[in-house]
Amino acid sequence: MKKDQLLTRRRALIAGAAVLGAAGAAGTARVLTAEPAAKPVRHAAAAAGPQARRPLKPSAYRLQPIAGYGPPHSTPARTLVRHEPFLRMSGRGRSMVLTFDDGPDPRYTPHILATLREYDVRAMFFVCGEMAVDNKDLLREMSDDGHIVGNHTWTHPLLTRLTRSAIHSEIARTSEVIDDAYGEPPVWFRAPYGAWNRATFQIGAELGMEPLAWTVDTLDWTTPGARTIVDRVEGGAAPGVVVLSHDAGGDRSQSVRALRDYLPQLLDSGYHITVPRRRST
């Protein structure tokens, strides 16, 4: 299954994944603030109106995923079994992470890479093995530009409905392709649809990866329009935010256009677009 077919599959599974994800999160819900609220700043999206100034607050994290600040973990991932996706960003201040899922797609990923390169920004790409195996040149380009490539399974299935052996195959095959093209195995993993269970966390850890989810979902896969995507990113901008977008799985031209708009606006507003530091092993 490739490219546009992922969109159909996503629509069929997303409702079930949301229910499963909420059920799994219910037992581990907690709120973590990244840092004390900062002084009000001007957000570019609202600069022209009377409500231009709004408090810059740490993310109001949902049940899952959660994120925060702190030193990177020193425990190797293969010995660490998590029960929730968790990101600790090194440093403080107005840092955000941009992530792109489902690619690489030769129709859209090169444009996203070009925009990131223009502004000298690093991002994270969670790739699907069946897409990566046919576009290894794009993974090499990501490596050359300093981006982080993570594992997003081979076929983008709902992992909570698979056997342990099937989950292992989906993840392990993708890690092999990333290692071959990117030059090193992935150290981050993201479950399709954000649907996690104990087996998914365990297998990811056994394969040397830590889980990473998101805090701001652009819902760009629904093709709501580039302006709406921009508004969602700028409206959710805050210290420690992890933004979810897509560079494949359907028509991602809106995502490409939106990035060209919101990235310079975020930078002009003083945000530092970064990627998490790799663990010490």
Helices and strands as residue ranges (DSSP letters): H 4-25, G 26-28, E 41-42, G 44-46, E 53-54, E 66-69, G 77-79, E 86-89, E 95-101, H 109-118, E 124-127, H 129-132, H 136-145, E 148-151, G 159-161, H 164-182, E 188-189, G 192-194, H 198-206, E 210-211, E 216-217, G 220-222, H 226-236, E 242-246, H 253-268, E 272-273
